Amino acid sequence: MLTINTILKEINDVPVDRLEELYQFIHSLTPKTKSTEQLRKKILSFGGAFGDMSSKDYADFVSQTKVTRAKLFDRNIEL
């Protein structure tokens, strides 16, 4: 039966110049929750992006966004 210790012993034999490649491969096998966390951090970095807008400009932006969304997503499409 394969164990984590067996794998770790094999990793010890990997040449130093190939460790980055090994790391990337192992990272590609891990669940996507880490990617989701990175995406979450990127999205949150936009927090306060509209802080320099006046209340009137921000209200106009929100209003126009709602109108645009309604036009894009509230239409009947025949398939």
C-alpha positions in Angstrom: 0.0 0.0 0.0 1.3 3.4 -1.0 1.8 5.8 2.0 2.8 9.4 2.3 6.1 8.4 3.7 6.9 6.3 0.6 6.1 9.3 -1.5 8.2 11.6 0.6 11.2 9.3 0.3 10.8 9.4 -3.5 10.6 13.2 -3.4 14.0 13.3 -1.6 15.6 11.8 -4.7 14.3 14.5 -7.0 17.1 16.7 -8.3 17.1 20.2 -7.0 16.8 21.8 -10.4 13.5 19.9 -10.9 11.8 20.9 -7.6 9.9 23.8 -9.1 8.5 21.5 -11.8 7.5 19.0 -9.1 5.9 21.7 -7.0 3.8 22.9 -10.0 2.7 19.4 -10.7 1.7 18.7 -7.1 -0.1 22.1 -7.0 -2.1 21.1 -10.2 -3.4 18.1 -8.3 -4.7 19.9 -5.3 -8.4 20.9 -5.1 -9.5 24.1 -6.7 -10.5 25.7 -3.4 -7.1 27.3 -3.2 -7.8 29.0 -6.6 -11.1 30.0 -5.3 -9.5 31.7 -2.4 -7.1 33.5 -4.6 -9.9 34.7 -6.8 -11.8 35.8 -3.7 -8.8 37.9 -2.6 -8.6 39.5 -6.1 -12.3 40.4 -6.1 -12.0 41.9 -2.6 -9.1 44.0 -3.7 -11.6 46.1 -5.6 -13.4 47.1 -2.4 -13.7 50.9 -2.1 -13.0 51.3 -5.8 -15.9 53.7 -6.1 -15.0 55.6 -2.9 -13.8 58.7 -4.9 -17.2 59.0 -6.7 -19.7 61.5 -5.6 -23.0 60.1 -4.2 -24.8 61.4 -7.3 -22.4 59.8 -9.7 -22.5 56.5 -7.8 -26.3 56.5 -7.8 -26.3 57.1 -11.6 -23.8 54.3 -12.1 -25.9 51.9 -10.1 -29.0 52.9 -12.0 -27.4 52.5 -15.4 -26.0 49.1 -14.3 -29.5 47.9 -13.3 -30.9 49.1 -16.7 -28.1 47.3 -18.6 -28.5 44.1 -16.7 -32.3 44.2 -17.3 -31.7 44.6 -21.0 -29.1 41.8 -21.1 -30.8 39.2 -19.0 -34.5 39.8 -19.1 -35.2 38.8 -22.7 -36.8 35.8 -24.1 -34.6 33.6 -26.2 -35.9 30.8 -28.4 -33.6 27.8 -28.5 
